[in-house]
Structure formats: structure tokens, C-alpha cells
């Protein structure tokens, strides 16, 4: 993923604080953890913008336990800040079936199945 995102040492990837370690390890850069929503256990999209710095390259939302993140809100943030989106969809297979082959929500979509 480093090559696809053109990340450099010191670049930051925003991700939820509640995720499996492989999400952070997949980027091997500086993870910036954002707290989660109590109702979905997904990244709290209301807290993402305050975590963005000039070093931020991407947001990695992790869809947890079959519940999709608020991708409309996340995509709005990424467009305003010119960031990439890499979705970890390992736990949301139903979401994947509903998406077209090229999701309008992301730059990269991966699962760890």
C-alpha cells in the first residue's frame, strides 16, 4: 500500500483507535488514532478533521462487525483535504456485495480474508 499511496517516512494515516493491529501494520507509517463512536464502534467521523496535519496522506476507515462507517462524511472530509481513502472491509462482507466493482467511496479497498 505504501507504493500505491506514495507515502514517505513520517507521513500519517488516520485510522480508528479500535482496530486489529494489521490495519496499522499494513501502512508501516505513522498511525494517527482517532476515537470511535460508541453506537457503531467505527471511527468517529466528527473527530477526523482535528487529527489532520500537513503530514496526513490518507484515512483508513475500518468497517466493524458488519456496520459500515459513515462514508459520506468521511469522503466529504477527504475531498476538502485532498486525502486518499483506504477502506478495511474485512468485517463487512455484506457492504462489499452491495458496492459496484469500483466503489465510489475509496481509493483502495482491502480485506484480510
LOTOR-195248 format. One record per atom (N, C-alpha, C): residue number from 1; residue in one letter; atom name; x, y, z. Coordinates in Angstrom, 3 decimals, padded with zeros to 6 digits, m for minus. Each point is the difference from the previous one (the first is absolute). Layout:
REM residues N
<marke=NUM | timar=A | marlum=CA | x=X | y=Y | z=Z>
...
END
This chain:
REM residues 113
<marke=1 | timar=X | marlum=N | x=000.803 | y=m001.193 | z=000.000>
<marke=1 | timar=X | marlum=CA | x=m000.803 | y=001.193 | z=000.000>
<marke=1 | timar=X | marlum=C | x=000.846 | y=001.257 | z=000.000>
<marke=2 | timar=X | marlum=N | x=001.227 | y=m000.111 | z=000.486>
<marke=2 | timar=X | marlum=CA | x=000.868 | y=001.166 | z=000.039>
<marke=2 | timar=X | marlum=C | x=000.252 | y=000.558 | z=m001.391>
<marke=3 | timar=X | marlum=N | x=000.244 | y=m000.872 | z=m000.963>
<marke=3 | timar=X | marlum=CA | x=000.244 | y=000.451 | z=m001.372>
<marke=3 | timar=X | marlum=C | x=m001.254 | y=000.602 | z=m000.612>
<marke=4 | timar=X | marlum=N | x=m001.135 | y=m000.618 | z=000.234>
<marke=4 | timar=X | marlum=CA | x=m001.242 | y=000.487 | z=m000.591>
<marke=4 | timar=X | marlum=C | x=m000.410 | y=001.357 | z=000.548>
<marke=5 | timar=X | marlum=N | x=000.343 | y=000.264 | z=001.245>
<marke=5 | timar=X | marlum=CA | x=m000.361 | y=001.283 | z=000.613>
<marke=5 | timar=X | marlum=C | x=001.114 | y=001.029 | z=m000.087>
<marke=6 | timar=X | marlum=N | x=001.179 | y=m000.412 | z=m000.485>
<marke=6 | timar=X | marlum=CA | x=001.156 | y=000.883 | z=m000.097>
<marke=6 | timar=X | marlum=C | x=000.328 | y=000.631 | z=001.349>
<marke=7 | timar=X | marlum=N | x=000.032 | y=m000.828 | z=001.044>
<marke=7 | timar=X | marlum=CA | x=000.330 | y=000.507 | z=001.333>
<marke=7 | timar=X | marlum=C | x=001.512 | y=m000.010 | z=000.209>
<marke=8 | timar=X | marlum=N | x=000.424 | y=000.887 | z=000.859>
<marke=8 | timar=X | marlum=CA | x=001.410 | y=000.154 | z=000.343>
<marke=8 | timar=X | marlum=C | x=000.152 | y=m000.142 | z=001.518>
<marke=9 | timar=X | marlum=N | x=001.223 | y=m000.263 | z=000.480>
<marke=9 | timar=X | marlum=CA | x=000.186 | y=m000.060 | z=001.449>
<marke=9 | timar=X | marlum=C | x=m000.512 | y=001.284 | z=000.666>
<marke=10 | timar=X | marlum=N | x=m000.749 | y=m000.174 | z=001.088>
<marke=10 | timar=X | marlum=CA | x=m000.568 | y=001.131 | z=000.720>
<marke=10 | timar=X | marlum=C | x=m001.418 | y=000.356 | z=m000.427>
<marke=11 | timar=X | marlum=N | x=m000.456 | y=m000.546 | z=m001.133>
<marke=11 | timar=X | marlum=CA | x=m001.370 | y=000.253 | z=m000.424>
<marke=11 | timar=X | marlum=C | x=m000.976 | y=m000.696 | z=000.947>
<marke=12 | timar=X | marlum=N | x=m001.181 | y=000.577 | z=000.141>
<marke=12 | timar=X | marlum=CA | x=m000.987 | y=m000.488 | z=000.957>
<marke=12 | timar=X | marlum=C | x=m001.211 | y=m000.600 | z=m000.705>
<marke=13 | timar=X | marlum=N | x=m000.537 | y=m001.052 | z=000.602>
<marke=13 | timar=X | marlum=CA | x=m001.224 | y=m000.632 | z=m000.455>
<marke=13 | timar=X | marlum=C | x=m000.964 | y=000.013 | z=001.185>
<marke=14 | timar=X | marlum=N | x=m001.162 | y=000.594 | z=m000.181>
<marke=14 | timar=X | marlum=CA | x=m001.002 | y=000.067 | z=001.064>
<marke=14 | timar=X | marlum=C | x=m000.820 | y=m001.282 | z=m000.020>
<marke=15 | timar=X | marlum=N | x=m000.195 | y=m000.591 | z=001.179>
<marke=15 | timar=X | marlum=CA | x=m000.772 | y=m001.235 | z=000.128>
<marke=15 | timar=X | marlum=C | x=m000.666 | y=m000.039 | z=001.367>
<marke=16 | timar=X | marlum=N | x=m000.980 | y=m000.887 | z=000.170>
<marke=16 | timar=X | marlum=CA | x=m000.678 | y=m000.057 | z=001.300>
<marke=16 | timar=X | marlum=C | x=000.910 | y=m000.570 | z=001.089>
<marke=17 | timar=X | marlum=N | x=m000.269 | y=000.435 | z=001.207>
<marke=17 | timar=X | marlum=CA | x=000.784 | y=m000.502 | z=001.135>
<marke=17 | timar=X | marlum=C | x=m000.347 | y=m001.447 | z=000.324>
<marke=18 | timar=X | marlum=N | x=m001.166 | y=m000.434 | z=m000.424>
<marke=18 | timar=X | marlum=CA | x=m000.437 | y=m001.375 | z=000.252>
<marke=18 | timar=X | marlum=C | x=000.055 | y=m000.772 | z=m001.309>
<marke=19 | timar=X | marlum=N | x=001.121 | y=m000.684 | z=m000.210>
<marke=19 | timar=X | marlum=CA | x=000.192 | y=m000.784 | z=m001.217>
<marke=19 | timar=X | marlum=C | x=001.030 | y=m001.076 | z=000.261>
<marke=20 | timar=X | marlum=N | x=000.066 | y=m000.956 | z=m000.891>
<marke=20 | timar=X | marlum=CA | x=001.004 | y=m001.048 | z=000.098>
<marke=20 | timar=X | marlum=C | x=001.349 | y=000.575 | z=m000.407>
<marke=21 | timar=X | marlum=N | x=001.068 | y=m000.484 | z=000.583>
<marke=21 | timar=X | marlum=CA | x=001.334 | y=000.542 | z=m000.240>
<marke=21 | timar=X | marlum=C | x=000.407 | y=m000.050 | z=m001.470>
<marke=22 | timar=X | marlum=N | x=m000.556 | y=m000.920 | z=m000.764>
<marke=22 | timar=X | marlum=CA | x=000.393 | y=m000.099 | z=m001.408>
<marke=22 | timar=X | marlum=C | x=m000.399 | y=001.238 | z=m000.799>
<marke=23 | timar=X | marlum=N | x=m001.006 | y=000.735 | z=000.436>
<marke=23 | timar=X | marlum=CA | x=m000.361 | y=001.232 | z=m000.694>
<marke=23 | timar=X | marlum=C | x=001.160 | y=000.979 | z=000.062>
<marke=24 | timar=X | marlum=N | x=000.531 | y=000.218 | z=001.184>
<marke=24 | timar=X | marlum=CA | x=001.138 | y=000.909 | z=000.147>
<marke=24 | timar=X | marlum=C | x=001.248 | y=m000.563 | z=m000.671>
<marke=25 | timar=X | marlum=N | x=000.232 | y=m001.293 | z=000.150>
<marke=25 | timar=X | marlum=CA | x=001.187 | y=m000.617 | z=m000.592>
<marke=25 | timar=X | marlum=C | x=m000.001 | y=000.053 | z=m001.523>
<marke=26 | timar=X | marlum=N | x=m001.163 | y=000.024 | z=m000.612>
<marke=26 | timar=X | marlum=CA | x=m000.089 | y=000.017 | z=m001.462>
<marke=26 | timar=X | marlum=C | x=000.630 | y=001.258 | z=m000.587>
<marke=27 | timar=X | marlum=N | x=000.050 | y=001.067 | z=000.772>
<marke=27 | timar=X | marlum=CA | x=000.529 | y=001.256 | z=m000.521>
<marke=27 | timar=X | marlum=C | x=001.453 | y=000.243 | z=000.364>
<marke=28 | timar=X | marlum=N | x=000.456 | y=m000.522 | z=001.105>
<marke=28 | timar=X | marlum=CA | x=001.369 | y=000.162 | z=000.490>
<marke=28 | timar=X | marlum=C | x=000.433 | y=001.469 | z=m000.034>
<marke=29 | timar=X | marlum=N | x=m000.900 | y=000.867 | z=000.337>
<marke=29 | timar=X | marlum=CA | x=000.281 | y=001.427 | z=000.120>
<marke=29 | timar=X | marlum=C | x=m000.510 | y=000.440 | z=001.367>
<marke=30 | timar=X | marlum=N | x=m000.204 | y=001.267 | z=000.187>
<marke=30 | timar=X | marlum=CA | x=m000.447 | y=000.505 | z=001.291>
<marke=30 | timar=X | marlum=C | x=m001.528 | y=m000.110 | z=000.087>
<marke=31 | timar=X | marlum=N | x=m000.498 | y=m000.926 | z=000.836>
<marke=31 | timar=X | marlum=CA | x=m001.449 | y=m000.067 | z=000.167>
<marke=31 | timar=X | marlum=C | x=m000.472 | y=001.119 | z=000.927>
<marke=32 | timar=X | marlum=N | x=m001.081 | y=000.632 | z=m000.371>
<marke=32 | timar=X | marlum=CA | x=m000.632 | y=001.010 | z=000.846>
<marke=32 | timar=X | marlum=C | x=m001.351 | y=m000.579 | z=000.373>
<marke=33 | timar=X | marlum=N | x=m000.158 | y=m000.331 | z=001.261>
<marke=33 | timar=X | marlum=CA | x=m001.222 | y=m000.660 | z=000.448>
<marke=33 | timar=X | marlum=C | x=m001.054 | y=001.026 | z=000.402>
<marke=34 | timar=X | marlum=N | x=m001.194 | y=m000.217 | z=m000.543>
<marke=34 | timar=X | marlum=CA | x=m001.153 | y=000.840 | z=000.315>
<marke=34 | timar=X | marlum=C | x=m000.987 | y=m000.872 | z=000.759>
<marke=35 | timar=X | marlum=N | x=m000.630 | y=000.574 | z=001.008>
<marke=35 | timar=X | marlum=CA | x=m000.937 | y=m000.751 | z=000.837>
<marke=35 | timar=X | marlum=C | x=m001.193 | y=m000.486 | z=m000.821>
<marke=36 | timar=X | marlum=N | x=m000.729 | y=m000.944 | z=000.567>
<marke=36 | timar=X | marlum=CA | x=m001.118 | y=m000.633 | z=m000.695>
<marke=36 | timar=X | marlum=C | x=m001.340 | y=000.494 | z=000.534>
<marke=37 | timar=X | marlum=N | x=m001.037 | y=m000.265 | z=m000.782>
<marke=37 | timar=X | marlum=CA | x=m001.364 | y=000.287 | z=000.427>
<marke=37 | timar=X | marlum=C | x=m000.483 | y=m001.124 | z=000.898>
<marke=38 | timar=X | marlum=N | x=m000.678 | y=000.332 | z=001.063>
<marke=38 | timar=X | marlum=CA | x=m000.504 | y=m001.025 | z=000.911>
<marke=38 | timar=X | marlum=C | x=m001.111 | y=m000.833 | z=m000.624>
<marke=39 | timar=X | marlum=N | x=m000.749 | y=000.581 | z=m000.924>
<marke=39 | timar=X | marlum=CA | x=m001.144 | y=m000.717 | z=m000.563>
<marke=39 | timar=X | marlum=C | x=000.378 | y=m000.993 | z=m001.096>
<marke=40 | timar=X | marlum=N | x=001.129 | y=000.220 | z=m000.686>
<marke=40 | timar=X | marlum=CA | x=000.383 | y=m000.898 | z=m001.102>
<marke=40 | timar=X | marlum=C | x=001.363 | y=m000.654 | z=000.202>
<marke=41 | timar=X | marlum=N | x=000.806 | y=000.535 | z=000.877>
<marke=41 | timar=X | marlum=CA | x=001.400 | y=m000.403 | z=000.209>
<marke=41 | timar=X | marlum=C | x=000.875 | y=000.290 | z=m001.217>
<marke=42 | timar=X | marlum=N | x=m000.503 | y=000.818 | z=m000.928>
<marke=42 | timar=X | marlum=CA | x=000.776 | y=000.458 | z=m001.156>
<marke=42 | timar=X | marlum=C | x=000.644 | y=001.337 | z=000.318>
<marke=43 | timar=X | marlum=N | x=000.936 | y=000.418 | z=m000.836>
<marke=43 | timar=X | marlum=CA | x=000.661 | y=001.291 | z=000.185>
<marke=43 | timar=X | marlum=C | x=m001.048 | y=001.106 | z=000.117>
<marke=44 | timar=X | marlum=N | x=000.226 | y=000.918 | z=000.908>
<marke=44 | timar=X | marlum=CA | x=m000.925 | y=001.116 | z=000.198>
<marke=44 | timar=X | marlum=C | x=000.337 | y=001.078 | z=m001.027>
<marke=45 | timar=X | marlum=N | x=m000.805 | y=000.086 | z=m001.028>
<marke=45 | timar=X | marlum=CA | x=000.272 | y=000.923 | z=m001.102>
<marke=45 | timar=X | marlum=C | x=000.019 | y=001.458 | z=000.455>
<marke=46 | timar=X | marlum=N | x=m000.620 | y=000.296 | z=001.140>
<marke=46 | timar=X | marlum=CA | x=m000.011 | y=001.370 | z=000.525>
<marke=46 | timar=X | marlum=C | x=001.346 | y=000.398 | z=000.584>
<marke=47 | timar=X | marlum=N | x=000.878 | y=m000.972 | z=000.251>
<marke=47 | timar=X | marlum=CA | x=001.307 | y=000.279 | z=000.608>
<marke=47 | timar=X | marlum=C | x=001.153 | y=m000.063 | z=m000.999>
<marke=48 | timar=X | marlum=N | x=m000.286 | y=m000.372 | z=m001.225>
<marke=48 | timar=X | marlum=CA | x=001.071 | y=m000.191 | z=m000.987>
<marke=48 | timar=X | marlum=C | x=000.707 | y=001.306 | z=m000.343>
<marke=49 | timar=X | marlum=N | x=m000.756 | y=001.048 | z=m000.283>
<marke=49 | timar=X | marlum=CA | x=000.633 | y=001.234 | z=m000.487>
<marke=49 | timar=X | marlum=C | x=000.990 | y=000.607 | z=000.983>
<marke=50 | timar=X | marlum=N | x=m000.253 | y=m000.129 | z=001.288>
<marke=50 | timar=X | marlum=CA | x=000.952 | y=000.563 | z=000.972>
<marke=50 | timar=X | marlum=C | x=001.300 | y=m000.804 | z=000.036>
<marke=51 | timar=X | marlum=N | x=m000.008 | y=m001.225 | z=m000.518>
<marke=51 | timar=X | marlum=CA | x=001.206 | y=m000.825 | z=m000.024>
<marke=51 | timar=X | marlum=C | x=000.840 | y=000.200 | z=m001.265>
<marke=52 | timar=X | marlum=N | x=m000.529 | y=000.711 | z=m000.972>
<marke=52 | timar=X | marlum=CA | x=000.711 | y=000.209 | z=m001.259>
<marke=52 | timar=X | marlum=C | x=001.107 | y=001.027 | z=000.182>
<marke=53 | timar=X | marlum=N | x=001.189 | y=m000.350 | z=m000.494>
<marke=53 | timar=X | marlum=CA | x=001.156 | y=000.905 | z=000.016>
<marke=53 | timar=X | marlum=C | x=000.543 | y=000.094 | z=m001.425>
<marke=54 | timar=X | marlum=N | x=000.981 | y=000.851 | z=m000.222>
<marke=54 | timar=X | marlum=CA | x=000.617 | y=000.058 | z=m001.332>
<marke=54 | timar=X | marlum=C | x=000.651 | y=m001.332 | z=m000.425>
<marke=55 | timar=X | marlum=N | x=000.286 | y=m000.886 | z=000.961>
<marke=55 | timar=X | marlum=CA | x=000.624 | y=m001.299 | z=m000.317>
<marke=55 | timar=X | marlum=C | x=m001.023 | y=m001.097 | z=m000.307>
<marke=56 | timar=X | marlum=N | x=m001.277 | y=000.271 | z=000.180>
<marke=56 | timar=X | marlum=CA | x=m001.038 | y=m001.011 | z=m000.222>
<marke=56 | timar=X | marlum=C | x=m000.132 | y=m000.294 | z=m001.487>
<marke=57 | timar=X | marlum=N | x=000.044 | y=m001.293 | z=m000.353>
<marke=57 | timar=X | marlum=CA | x=m000.137 | y=m000.439 | z=m001.394>
<marke=57 | timar=X | marlum=C | x=m001.323 | y=m000.694 | z=m000.270>
<marke=58 | timar=X | marlum=N | x=m000.556 | y=m000.679 | z=001.019>
<marke=58 | timar=X | marlum=CA | x=m001.185 | y=m000.819 | z=m000.251>
<marke=58 | timar=X | marlum=C | x=m000.787 | y=m000.212 | z=001.280>
<marke=59 | timar=X | marlum=N | x=m001.243 | y=m000.421 | z=m000.215>
<marke=59 | timar=X | marlum=CA | x=m000.862 | y=m000.440 | z=001.092>
<marke=59 | timar=X | marlum=C | x=m000.321 | y=m001.456 | z=m000.274>
<marke=60 | timar=X | marlum=N | x=000.125 | y=m000.840 | z=001.023>
<marke=60 | timar=X | marlum=CA | x=m000.270 | y=m001.432 | z=m000.136>
<marke=60 | timar=X | marlum=C | x=m001.180 | y=m000.377 | z=000.887>
<marke=61 | timar=X | marlum=N | x=m001.223 | y=000.210 | z=m000.481>
<marke=61 | timar=X | marlum=CA | x=m001.149 | y=m000.425 | z=000.796>
<marke=61 | timar=X | marlum=C | x=m000.084 | y=m001.518 | z=000.056>
<marke=62 | timar=X | marlum=N | x=m000.338 | y=m000.516 | z=001.167>
<marke=62 | timar=X | marlum=CA | x=m000.152 | y=m001.445 | z=000.185>
<marke=62 | timar=X | marlum=C | x=m001.470 | y=m000.257 | z=000.311>
<marke=63 | timar=X | marlum=N | x=m000.674 | y=m000.682 | z=m000.897>
<marke=63 | timar=X | marlum=CA | x=m001.411 | y=m000.340 | z=000.221>
<marke=63 | timar=X | marlum=C | x=m000.031 | y=m001.152 | z=001.002>
<marke=64 | timar=X | marlum=N | x=m000.661 | y=000.218 | z=001.123>
<marke=64 | timar=X | marlum=CA | x=000.071 | y=m000.971 | z=001.096>
<marke=64 | timar=X | marlum=C | x=m001.293 | y=m000.800 | z=000.145>
<marke=65 | timar=X | marlum=N | x=000.146 | y=m001.289 | z=000.133>
<marke=65 | timar=X | marlum=CA | x=m001.091 | y=m000.918 | z=000.345>
<marke=65 | timar=X | marlum=C | x=m001.216 | y=000.126 | z=m000.919>
<marke=66 | timar=X | marlum=N | x=000.258 | y=000.182 | z=m001.280>
<marke=66 | timar=X | marlum=CA | x=m001.093 | y=000.071 | z=m000.963>
<marke=66 | timar=X | marlum=C | x=m000.673 | y=001.350 | z=m000.108>
<marke=67 | timar=X | marlum=N | x=000.505 | y=000.995 | z=000.722>
<marke=67 | timar=X | marlum=CA | x=m000.583 | y=001.342 | z=m000.035>
<marke=67 | timar=X | marlum=C | x=000.956 | y=000.925 | z=m000.750>
<marke=68 | timar=X | marlum=N | x=m000.485 | y=000.600 | z=m001.059>
<marke=68 | timar=X | marlum=CA | x=000.836 | y=000.894 | z=m000.797>
<marke=68 | timar=X | marlum=C | x=000.223 | y=001.331 | z=000.702>
<marke=69 | timar=X | marlum=N | x=001.168 | y=000.555 | z=m000.222>
<marke=69 | timar=X | marlum=CA | x=000.294 | y=001.355 | z=000.483>
<marke=69 | timar=X | marlum=C | x=m000.867 | y=000.996 | z=m000.764>
<marke=70 | timar=X | marlum=N | x=m000.060 | y=001.216 | z=000.498>
<marke=70 | timar=X | marlum=CA | x=m000.726 | y=001.060 | z=m000.704>
<marke=70 | timar=X | marlum=C | x=000.894 | y=000.499 | z=m001.134>
<marke=71 | timar=X | marlum=N | x=m000.047 | y=m000.702 | z=m001.122>
<marke=71 | timar=X | marlum=CA | x=000.900 | y=000.298 | z=m001.109>
<marke=71 | timar=X | marlum=C | x=m000.330 | y=001.319 | z=m000.688>
<marke=72 | timar=X | marlum=N | x=m001.239 | y=000.430 | z=000.029>
<marke=72 | timar=X | marlum=CA | x=m000.317 | y=001.307 | z=m000.583>
<marke=72 | timar=X | marlum=C | x=000.739 | y=001.104 | z=000.746>
<marke=73 | timar=X | marlum=N | x=m000.018 | y=m000.047 | z=001.320>
<marke=73 | timar=X | marlum=CA | x=000.708 | y=001.001 | z=000.808>
<marke=73 | timar=X | marlum=C | x=001.508 | y=m000.110 | z=m000.200>
<marke=74 | timar=X | marlum=N | x=000.527 | y=m001.213 | z=m000.019>
<marke=74 | timar=X | marlum=CA | x=001.441 | y=m000.203 | z=m000.174>
<marke=74 | timar=X | marlum=C | x=000.449 | y=000.479 | z=m001.381>
<marke=75 | timar=X | marlum=N | x=m000.775 | y=m000.301 | z=m001.030>
<marke=75 | timar=X | marlum=CA | x=000.371 | y=000.441 | z=m001.350>
<marke=75 | timar=X | marlum=C | x=m000.063 | y=001.517 | z=m000.128>
<marke=76 | timar=X | marlum=N | x=m000.913 | y=000.628 | z=000.686>
<marke=76 | timar=X | marlum=CA | x=m000.064 | y=001.457 | z=m000.003>
<marke=76 | timar=X | marlum=C | x=001.277 | y=000.597 | z=000.601>
<marke=77 | timar=X | marlum=N | x=000.464 | y=m000.599 | z=001.083>
<marke=77 | timar=X | marlum=CA | x=001.242 | y=000.455 | z=000.649>
<marke=77 | timar=X | marlum=C | x=001.190 | y=m000.208 | z=m000.925>
<marke=78 | timar=X | marlum=N | x=000.080 | y=m001.170 | z=m000.611>
<marke=78 | timar=X | marlum=CA | x=001.167 | y=m000.286 | z=m000.854>
<marke=78 | timar=X | marlum=C | x=000.032 | y=000.911 | z=m001.224>
<marke=79 | timar=X | marlum=N | x=m001.147 | y=000.336 | z=m000.525>
<marke=79 | timar=X | marlum=CA | x=m000.029 | y=000.918 | z=m001.152>
<marke=79 | timar=X | marlum=C | x=000.474 | y=001.394 | z=000.399>
<marke=80 | timar=X | marlum=N | x=m000.437 | y=000.471 | z=001.162>
<marke=80 | timar=X | marlum=CA | x=000.415 | y=001.327 | z=000.461>
<marke=80 | timar=X | marlum=C | x=001.498 | y=000.082 | z=000.242>
<marke=81 | timar=X | marlum=N | x=000.594 | y=m001.116 | z=000.446>
<marke=81 | timar=X | marlum=CA | x=001.420 | y=000.001 | z=000.377>
<marke=81 | timar=X | marlum=C | x=000.882 | y=m000.740 | z=m001.004>
<marke=82 | timar=X | marlum=N | x=m000.577 | y=m000.447 | z=m001.101>
<marke=82 | timar=X | marlum=CA | x=000.754 | y=m000.687 | z=m001.062>
<marke=82 | timar=X | marlum=C | x=000.750 | y=m001.218 | z=000.535>
<marke=83 | timar=X | marlum=N | x=m000.715 | y=m000.861 | z=000.711>
<marke=83 | timar=X | marlum=CA | x=000.580 | y=m001.214 | z=000.577>
<marke=83 | timar=X | marlum=C | x=m000.520 | y=m001.228 | z=m000.732>
<marke=84 | timar=X | marlum=N | x=000.712 | y=m001.098 | z=000.144>
<marke=84 | timar=X | marlum=CA | x=m000.427 | y=m001.283 | z=m000.539>
<marke=84 | timar=X | marlum=C | x=m000.816 | y=m000.741 | z=001.057>
<marke=85 | timar=X | marlum=N | x=m000.793 | y=m000.957 | z=m000.467>
<marke=85 | timar=X | marlum=CA | x=m000.788 | y=m000.844 | z=000.893>
<marke=85 | timar=X | marlum=C | x=000.352 | y=m001.448 | z=m000.284>
<marke=86 | timar=X | marlum=N | x=000.337 | y=m000.735 | z=001.056>
<marke=86 | timar=X | marlum=CA | x=000.281 | y=m001.426 | z=m000.108>
<marke=86 | timar=X | marlum=C | x=m000.899 | y=m000.697 | z=001.005>
<marke=87 | timar=X | marlum=N | x=m001.026 | y=m000.682 | z=m000.497>
<marke=87 | timar=X | marlum=CA | x=m000.959 | y=m000.649 | z=000.886>
<marke=87 | timar=X | marlum=C | x=000.472 | y=m001.396 | z=000.391>
<marke=88 | timar=X | marlum=N | x=m000.052 | y=m000.301 | z=001.287>
<marke=88 | timar=X | marlum=CA | x=000.204 | y=m001.360 | z=000.495>
<marke=88 | timar=X | marlum=C | x=m001.389 | y=m000.603 | z=000.132>
<marke=89 | timar=X | marlum=N | x=m000.323 | y=m000.884 | z=m000.928>
<marke=89 | timar=X | marlum=CA | x=m001.349 | y=m000.565 | z=m000.060>
<marke=89 | timar=X | marlum=C | x=m000.041 | y=m001.466 | z=000.396>
<marke=90 | timar=X | marlum=N | x=000.940 | y=m000.433 | z=000.811>
<marke=90 | timar=X | marlum=CA | x=000.077 | y=m001.412 | z=000.362>
<marke=90 | timar=X | marlum=C | x=m001.238 | y=m000.486 | z=000.748>
<marke=91 | timar=X | marlum=N | x=m000.657 | y=000.885 | z=000.730>
<marke=91 | timar=X | marlum=CA | x=m001.133 | y=m000.426 | z=000.820>
<marke=91 | timar=X | marlum=C | x=m001.351 | y=000.447 | z=m000.549>
<marke=92 | timar=X | marlum=N | x=m000.044 | y=000.384 | z=m001.248>
<marke=92 | timar=X | marlum=CA | x=m001.256 | y=000.532 | z=m000.511>
<marke=92 | timar=X | marlum=C | x=m000.285 | y=m000.524 | z=m001.407>
<marke=93 | timar=X | marlum=N | x=m000.042 | y=m001.303 | z=m000.110>
<marke=93 | timar=X | marlum=CA | x=m000.184 | y=m000.632 | z=m001.300>
<marke=93 | timar=X | marlum=C | x=m001.325 | y=000.371 | z=m000.655>
<marke=94 | timar=X | marlum=N | x=m001.037 | y=000.209 | z=000.761>
<marke=94 | timar=X | marlum=CA | x=m001.288 | y=000.395 | z=m000.579>
<marke=94 | timar=X | marlum=C | x=000.129 | y=001.357 | z=m000.680>
<marke=95 | timar=X | marlum=N | x=000.779 | y=000.883 | z=000.575>
<marke=95 | timar=X | marlum=CA | x=000.255 | y=001.308 | z=m000.591>
<marke=95 | timar=X | marlum=C | x=000.682 | y=m000.173 | z=m001.348>
<marke=96 | timar=X | marlum=N | x=000.933 | y=m000.909 | z=m000.090>
<marke=96 | timar=X | marlum=CA | x=000.731 | y=m000.222 | z=m001.250>
<marke=96 | timar=X | marlum=C | x=m000.919 | y=m000.488 | z=m001.103>
<marke=97 | timar=X | marlum=N | x=m000.912 | y=m000.873 | z=000.318>
<marke=97 | timar=X | marlum=CA | x=m000.906 | y=m000.521 | z=m001.020>
<marke=97 | timar=X | marlum=C | x=m000.895 | y=001.092 | z=m000.566>
<marke=98 | timar=X | marlum=N | x=m000.290 | y=001.009 | z=000.796>
<marke=98 | timar=X | marlum=CA | x=m000.888 | y=001.069 | z=m000.440>
<marke=98 | timar=X | marlum=C | x=000.720 | y=001.059 | z=m000.834>
<marke=99 | timar=X | marlum=N | x=001.318 | y=m000.014 | z=000.013>
<marke=99 | timar=X | marlum=CA | x=000.764 | y=001.014 | z=m000.723>
<marke=99 | timar=X | marlum=C | x=000.252 | y=m000.414 | z=m001.448>
<marke=100 | timar=X | marlum=N | x=000.101 | y=000.972 | z=m000.891>
<marke=100 | timar=X | marlum=CA | x=000.439 | y=m000.335 | z=m001.348>
<marke=100 | timar=X | marlum=C | x=001.460 | y=m000.454 | z=000.034>
<marke=101 | timar=X | marlum=N | x=000.491 | y=m000.540 | z=m001.096>
<marke=101 | timar=X | marlum=CA | x=001.382 | y=m000.499 | z=000.002>
<marke=101 | timar=X | marlum=C | x=001.003 | y=001.093 | z=000.345>
<marke=102 | timar=X | marlum=N | x=m000.235 | y=001.213 | z=m000.434>
<marke=102 | timar=X | marlum=CA | x=000.840 | y=001.125 | z=000.400>
<marke=102 | timar=X | marlum=C | x=m000.844 | y=000.859 | z=000.922>
<marke=103 | timar=X | marlum=N | x=000.285 | y=m000.076 | z=001.274>
<marke=103 | timar=X | marlum=CA | x=m000.783 | y=000.739 | z=000.979>
<marke=103 | timar=X | marlum=C | x=000.204 | y=001.508 | z=m000.167>
<marke=104 | timar=X | marlum=N | x=m001.063 | y=000.756 | z=000.077>
<marke=104 | timar=X | marlum=CA | x=000.149 | y=001.457 | z=m000.056>
<marke=104 | timar=X | marlum=C | x=000.583 | y=000.562 | z=001.290>
<marke=105 | timar=X | marlum=N | x=000.151 | y=m000.843 | z=001.017>
<marke=105 | timar=X | marlum=CA | x=000.438 | y=000.481 | z=001.298>
<marke=105 | timar=X | marlum=C | x=001.500 | y=m000.022 | z=000.222>
<marke=106 | timar=X | marlum=N | x=000.755 | y=m000.746 | z=m000.760>
<marke=106 | timar=X | marlum=CA | x=001.380 | y=m000.189 | z=000.413>
<marke=106 | timar=X | marlum=C | x=000.984 | y=000.066 | z=m001.137>
<marke=107 | timar=X | marlum=N | x=001.266 | y=000.122 | z=000.383>
<marke=107 | timar=X | marlum=CA | x=001.096 | y=m000.128 | z=m000.942>
<marke=107 | timar=X | marlum=C | x=000.486 | y=m001.437 | z=m000.007>
<marke=108 | timar=X | marlum=N | x=m000.044 | y=m000.642 | z=001.163>
<marke=108 | timar=X | marlum=CA | x=000.387 | y=m001.392 | z=000.148>
<marke=108 | timar=X | marlum=C | x=m000.961 | y=m000.673 | z=000.975>
<marke=109 | timar=X | marlum=N | x=m000.328 | y=m001.251 | z=m000.275>
<marke=109 | timar=X | marlum=CA | x=m000.867 | y=m000.761 | z=000.891>
<marke=109 | timar=X | marlum=C | x=000.690 | y=m001.328 | z=000.254>
<marke=110 | timar=X | marlum=N | x=000.182 | y=m000.376 | z=001.256>
<marke=110 | timar=X | marlum=CA | x=000.647 | y=m001.279 | z=000.245>
<marke=110 | timar=X | marlum=C | x=m000.703 | y=m000.760 | z=001.090>
<marke=111 | timar=X | marlum=N | x=000.163 | y=m001.306 | z=m000.066>
<marke=111 | timar=X | marlum=CA | x=m000.499 | y=m000.890 | z=001.044>
<marke=111 | timar=X | marlum=C | x=001.123 | y=m000.916 | z=000.396>
<marke=112 | timar=X | marlum=N | x=m000.124 | y=m000.602 | z=001.149>
<marke=112 | timar=X | marlum=CA | x=001.028 | y=m000.926 | z=000.486>
<marke=112 | timar=X | marlum=C | x=m000.635 | y=m001.365 | z=000.177>
<marke=113 | timar=X | marlum=N | x=m000.677 | y=m000.474 | z=m001.023>
<marke=113 | timar=X | marlum=CA | x=m000.695 | y=m001.279 | z=000.080>
<marke=113 | timar=X | marlum=C | x=000.938 | y=m001.111 | z=m000.413>
END
